[in-house]
Amino acid sequence: MIQATDTVRLGFLGVGWIGRHRMEAIGRSGVAEIAAVADPSPEAGAPFTSLDELLEQELDGVVIAT
């Protein structure tokens, strides 16, 4: 369970133009930690390529930005 003082860990699925901008805005705001990123496109440079890999990262939530 997340405590009120814990930082929310988010994963992002899809980091094209819109996804990348959403991720950067959330990261700058400080409301959450960007803990994992997945995108099937090699050009995205994401460390993970599938939703399954993303969900293995013990996240509190996933932003589906694709």
C-alpha positions in Angstrom: 0.0 0.0 0.0 1.2 3.5 -0.8 1.8 5.8 2.2 1.0 9.5 1.9 4.7 10.3 2.0 5.7 7.8 -0.7 6.5 8.9 -4.2 4.2 7.4 -6.8 6.1 5.2 -9.3 4.8 5.5 -12.8 5.5 3.6 -16.0 4.9 5.0 -19.4 3.8 2.8 -22.3 4.4 4.6 -25.6 6.8 7.5 -25.7 6.2 9.1 -29.1 5.7 12.8 -29.3 2.7 13.0 -27.0 3.9 10.3 -24.6 7.3 11.9 -24.3 5.8 15.3 -23.5 3.4 13.9 -21.0 6.2 12.0 -19.3 8.4 15.1 -19.2 5.6 17.3 -17.7 4.9 14.8 -15.0 8.6 14.4 -14.3 9.1 18.2 -14.0 6.1 18.5 -11.7 7.6 16.2 -9.1 4.3 14.5 -8.4 5.6 11.1 -9.5 8.8 9.2 -10.3 9.2 8.1 -13.9 10.2 4.6 -12.9 10.0 2.7 -16.3 9.4 3.3 -19.9 8.3 0.9 -22.7 7.9 1.4 -26.4 8.0 -1.2 -29.1 9.8 1.2 -31.5 13.6 0.9 -31.4 13.8 4.7 -32.3 12.2 5.5 -28.9 15.2 4.3 -27.0 13.0 2.9 -24.2 14.6 0.2 -22.0 11.5 -2.0 -22.3 9.6 -3.0 -25.4 6.3 -4.5 -24.1 3.6 -3.9 -21.5 4.5 -7.2 -19.8 8.1 -6.0 -19.2 6.8 -2.7 -17.9 4.4 -4.4 -15.5 7.2 -6.4 -14.0 8.8 -3.2 -12.6 6.6 -2.8 -9.4 4.8 0.3 -10.5 2.0 2.2 -8.8 0.4 3.1 -12.2 0.9 3.1 -15.9 0.3 6.0 -18.3 -0.8 4.6 -21.6 0.4 7.3 -24.0 0.2 5.5 -27.3 
